[in-house]
Amino acid sequence: MSDPLRDLERQVEQGNLFAHAEMTKQASRANESEALLNGLVGLLVRHKVVDADELMAIVEAARPATEQNVSVAVRTDEDLTEPTIDCASRLPVCKAACCRLHFALSIDEIESGLMKWELGHPYFNRHNDAGYCHQWEGGCTIYDERPNPCRVYSCEHDERIWKDFDAMELNHEWIATYLDKRRSPVELFMDTIDRP
């Protein structure tokens, strides 16, 4: 039986995937233009056609009108081996901090519907109102089908999570600064409508 809300969500996801793919192409062209422009400016300054200080003053004056931060990512995977970390013994200490990290989803993960993406940060994994991946409910609800970053991630050398891996000393400062933040009203609303 068809669920109209789910069908609408799939259409929105597919439409946004197309739009963001086109935006990514445009961003690539803009990056190429920026490199050309920077090279041209460097050449003009080197040949004393323009004064570097005067140019920087004009650039700084124009910067507020041109600043925008659009970040879109779709992940492609490479074959990596799964680490052998005893997560069960670490969970009481780390409280599954890795399940609070953001990562780009692959097209297959987006289209399968198992993983939802943040509406304000395409195509990164959506988090619930507790700050965990939306598939975390005291444990991973899709563990056997979890995304590749979850399969191959190792916290062993991740200084964001551990100050001292062997002593199980958590990096509370980084976690408090980067993971303990409030969610937007749109994110909370999307989590609410996803629940049965």
Secondary structure, DSSP 8 states (H G I E B T S, - for coil): ---HHHHHHHHHHHHHHHHHHHHHHHHHHHHHHHHHHHHHHHHHHHTTSS-HHHHHHHHHHHHHHH--------B-----------HHHHHHHHTTGGGG---B-BHHHHHHSSS-B-TTSTTBB-B-TTSSBTTBSSSBTTGGG--HHHHH---TT-TTTEEETTTTEE-HHHHHHHTS----HHHHHHHHHH--
